[in-house]
Amino acid sequence: MQVHSLNFDDFCEDNYTLLGIHTTLEDYKLAYLLNKELKTTFSRAAYDLDFEGKNSNASFPVYKFTDSKYDFDWFLISNIFSNNTNISSENVLFTSETKNYLIPEKKKVDFFLKITGDTNYADVQDALTKIKTIPEVITSYKIDLTTLKSKNSLIF
């Protein structure tokens, strides 16, 4: 009898390109400007990336664009989730803000653009060049997936 074994890495989807975007824009505004500049149609996905921890819960909004011509799926994902908590002490109200990161080792990145499918170098560079022309975007660049410890957060 033949025995088949599967490795966990067989289920991991490594067939994507990840771009980091630095900006002070809100997620919906960035999606709008990307649609305008890249000629895409990002729209809010029916789901968010939700994570439950022992100290807090985090929900990261996802915007999706499907390019059926080239069989690519693009995802715009916020890297930061801010949670404000009101604390009252002796008739004084304090607000405490906690930040959770989708990819903690990239705390300075505000948004990730995940492009699934077999992309070529020229297309990625063209997208990066167009993203950098948006005045509100500080910078954008390709992220090396081998340097990420928590890349499993991007598998959805």
VOPAGU-2260 file (C-alpha; in pm, 1 decimal, decimal comma):
REM VOPAGU-2260
SITE   aa  ch    i         X         Y         Z
SITE  MET   A    0       0,0       0,0       0,0
SITE  GLN   A    1     139,4     334,1    -105,1
SITE  VAL   A    2     158,6     607,3     158,4
SITE  HIS   A    3     142,7     974,1      60,7
SITE  SER   A    4     265,5    1241,5     293,8
SITE  LEU   A    5     193,8    1608,8     267,6
SITE  ASN   A    6     411,3    1885,5     389,8
SITE  PHE   A    7     261,7    2203,9     537,1
SITE  ASP   A    8     447,5    2403,0     271,6
SITE  ASP   A    9     238,9    2227,1       5,8
SITE  PHE   A   10     -59,7    2431,9     117,9
SITE  CYS   A   11     113,3    2767,0     142,5
SITE  GLU   A   12      46,6    2998,9    -147,0
SITE  ASP   A   13     377,4    3160,9    -236,1
SITE  ASN   A   14     266,1    3262,8    -581,7
SITE  TYR   A   15     216,5    3630,7    -513,7
SITE  THR   A   16     397,2    3961,0    -521,6
SITE  LEU   A   17     380,9    4194,6    -224,6
SITE  LEU   A   18     419,0    4571,1    -244,3
SITE  GLY   A   19     447,0    4803,9      53,0
SITE  ILE   A   20     286,7    5148,6      44,3
SITE  HIS   A   21     363,5    5435,7     281,4
SITE  THR   A   22      88,9    5698,8     300,4
SITE  THR   A   23    -128,9    5887,2     545,8
SITE  LEU   A   24    -444,2    5824,4     340,2
SITE  GLU   A   25    -746,0    5631,5     461,8
SITE  ASP   A   26    -801,4    5292,2     298,2
SITE  TYR   A   27   -1102,7    5396,9      88,0
SITE  LYS   A   28    -922,6    5707,0     -43,0
SITE  LEU   A   29    -613,2    5506,5    -138,0
SITE  ALA   A   30    -832,8    5250,1    -317,6
SITE  TYR   A   31    -999,3    5533,2    -510,4
SITE  LEU   A   32    -664,8    5686,2    -613,7
SITE  LEU   A   33    -525,5    5345,7    -713,9
SITE  ASN   A   34    -833,3    5288,3    -928,5
SITE  LYS   A   35    -776,2    5622,3   -1094,7
SITE  GLU   A   36    -402,3    5576,6   -1151,3
SITE  LEU   A   37    -375,6    5202,6   -1224,4
SITE  LYS   A   38    -707,5    5175,1   -1412,4
SITE  THR   A   39    -826,7    4912,7   -1164,5
SITE  THR   A   40   -1161,2    4868,7    -990,9
SITE  PHE   A   41   -1077,6    4804,2    -626,6
SITE  SER   A   42   -1386,8    4758,1    -414,2
SITE  ARG   A   43   -1435,2    4665,8     -52,4
SITE  ALA   A   44   -1433,0    4288,5     -10,3
SITE  ALA   A   45   -1719,9    4116,9     170,1
SITE  TYR   A   46   -1473,3    4008,8     439,6
SITE  ASP   A   47   -1198,1    4154,5     655,5
SITE  LEU   A   48    -890,4    3981,7     790,1
SITE  ASP   A   49    -987,7    3918,8    1152,4
SITE  PHE   A   50    -740,5    3805,5    1417,2
SITE  GLU   A   51    -817,2    3724,2    1777,8
SITE  GLY   A   52    -545,5    3755,2    2036,6
SITE  LYS   A   53    -534,5    3711,8    2410,1
SITE  ASN   A   54    -517,1    4087,8    2469,1
SITE  SER   A   55    -704,9    4231,1    2171,7
SITE  ASN   A   56    -885,9    4161,7    1849,0
SITE  ALA   A   57    -786,8    4314,4    1515,8
SITE  SER   A   58    -973,5    4352,3    1189,7
SITE  PHE   A   59    -790,7    4463,1     876,5
SITE  PRO   A   60   -1002,0    4591,0     583,7
SITE  VAL   A   61    -949,9    4428,2     244,6
SITE  TYR   A   62   -1012,2    4578,5    -100,1
SITE  LYS   A   63   -1012,9    4346,3    -399,9
SITE  PHE   A   64    -967,1    4382,2    -774,5
SITE  THR   A   65    -991,1    4084,7   -1012,3
SITE  ASP   A   66    -821,5    4111,6   -1349,8
SITE  SER   A   67    -994,6    3837,2   -1546,4
SITE  LYS   A   68    -797,3    3914,5   -1864,5
SITE  TYR   A   69    -463,4    3818,0   -1706,4
SITE  ASP   A   70    -601,6    3603,4   -1421,9
SITE  PHE   A   71    -465,4    3820,5   -1139,0
SITE  ASP   A   72    -626,1    3905,3    -807,5
SITE  TRP   A   73    -511,9    4225,4    -640,0
SITE  PHE   A   74    -570,6    4288,2    -270,0
SITE  LEU   A   75    -520,0    4616,3     -87,7
SITE  ILE   A   76    -480,1    4545,5     283,8
SITE  SER   A   77    -420,2    4785,0     568,6
SITE  ASN   A   78    -124,8    4695,0     789,6
SITE  ILE   A   79    -247,1    4890,5    1092,4
SITE  PHE   A   80    -551,9    4838,0    1311,9
SITE  SER   A   81    -608,2    5103,6    1578,4
SITE  ASN   A   82    -836,3    5035,2    1870,2
SITE  ASN   A   83    -940,2    5320,0    2100,5
SITE  THR   A   84   -1045,6    5228,6    2453,0
SITE  ASN   A   85   -1208,2    5471,6    2695,6
SITE  ILE   A   86   -1090,5    5441,7    3054,6
SITE  SER   A   87   -1246,6    5641,1    3335,1
SITE  SER   A   88   -1065,3    5701,8    3658,7
SITE  GLU   A   89   -1175,3    5940,4    3934,8
SITE  ASN   A   90   -1416,5    6135,3    3709,3
SITE  VAL   A   91   -1152,0    6173,5    3439,0
SITE  LEU   A   92   -1192,0    6008,0    3100,8
SITE  PHE   A   93    -879,6    5876,4    2930,3
SITE  THR   A   94    -853,6    5731,7    2582,9
SITE  SER   A   95    -602,6    5456,9    2522,6
SITE  GLU   A   96    -503,8    5366,3    2168,5
SITE  THR   A   97    -356,0    5027,9    2087,4
SITE  LYS   A   98    -215,4    4943,8    1745,9
SITE  ASN   A   99    -200,0    4597,2    1597,4
SITE  TYR   A  100      -2,6    4518,2    1284,0
SITE  LEU   A  101     -82,3    4259,3    1020,4
SITE  ILE   A  102     291,4    4216,2     957,4
SITE  PRO   A  103     466,2    4331,9    1277,4
SITE  GLU   A  104     815,1    4332,7    1125,0
SITE  LYS   A  105     697,3    4596,4     874,4
SITE  LYS   A  106     547,2    4848,4    1118,5
SITE  LYS   A  107     631,4    5146,5     898,7
SITE  VAL   A  108     430,3    5010,9     603,5
SITE  ASP   A  109      75,9    5148,2     600,7
SITE  PHE   A  110     -73,6    4925,7     328,1
SITE  PHE   A  111      15,1    4611,0     141,3
SITE  LEU   A  112     -75,8    4543,9    -219,0
SITE  LYS   A  113     -82,8    4168,5    -274,7
SITE  ILE   A  114     -90,0    4056,8    -638,8
SITE  THR   A  115    -161,4    3686,2    -683,9
SITE  GLY   A  116     -66,0    3503,7    -999,7
SITE  ASP   A  117     247,0    3491,6   -1211,4
SITE  THR   A  118     348,2    3853,9   -1246,4
SITE  ASN   A  119     648,7    3965,7   -1442,8
SITE  TYR   A  120     904,9    4219,8   -1334,9
SITE  ALA   A  121     800,8    4485,7   -1589,0
SITE  ASP   A  122     436,5    4485,6   -1476,6
SITE  VAL   A  123     532,9    4519,9   -1110,8
SITE  GLN   A  124     774,3    4803,9   -1187,5
SITE  ASP   A  125     508,2    4977,9   -1396,5
SITE  ALA   A  126     258,5    4954,0   -1110,0
SITE  LEU   A  127     515,8    5086,2    -862,3
SITE  THR   A  128     598,1    5380,1   -1088,5
SITE  LYS   A  129     230,4    5470,2   -1120,7
SITE  ILE   A  130     168,7    5435,9    -745,6
SITE  LYS   A  131     460,2    5670,8    -673,7
SITE  THR   A  132     300,0    5938,5    -892,8
SITE  ILE   A  133      10,5    5969,6    -647,4
SITE  PRO   A  134      97,6    6287,6    -450,6
SITE  GLU   A  135     -28,0    6151,8    -117,2
SITE  VAL   A  136     187,4    5837,2    -141,2
SITE  ILE   A  137     524,4    5881,5      25,9
SITE  THR   A  138     683,0    5573,4    -130,1
SITE  SER   A  139     609,0    5219,9    -246,8
SITE  TYR   A  140     834,0    4923,7    -311,7
SITE  LYS   A  141     841,4    4548,1    -359,3
SITE  ILE   A  142     881,8    4343,7     -41,7
SITE  ASP   A  143    1100,2    4033,6     -39,1
SITE  LEU   A  144     876,7    3753,8      92,8
SITE  THR   A  145    1170,1    3555,0     227,1
SITE  THR   A  146    1236,7    3827,0     487,1
SITE  LEU   A  147     887,6    3807,1     638,9
SITE  LYS   A  148     839,3    3598,7     950,9
SITE  SER   A  149     461,1    3642,7     964,5
SITE  LYS   A  150     376,9    3602,5     597,7
SITE  ASN   A  151     113,0    3343,5     693,8
SITE  SER   A  152    -108,7    3640,5     784,7
SITE  LEU   A  153    -128,9    3713,0     412,1
SITE  ILE   A  154    -269,9    3371,4     320,2
SITE  PHE   A  155    -644,5    3407,4     280,6
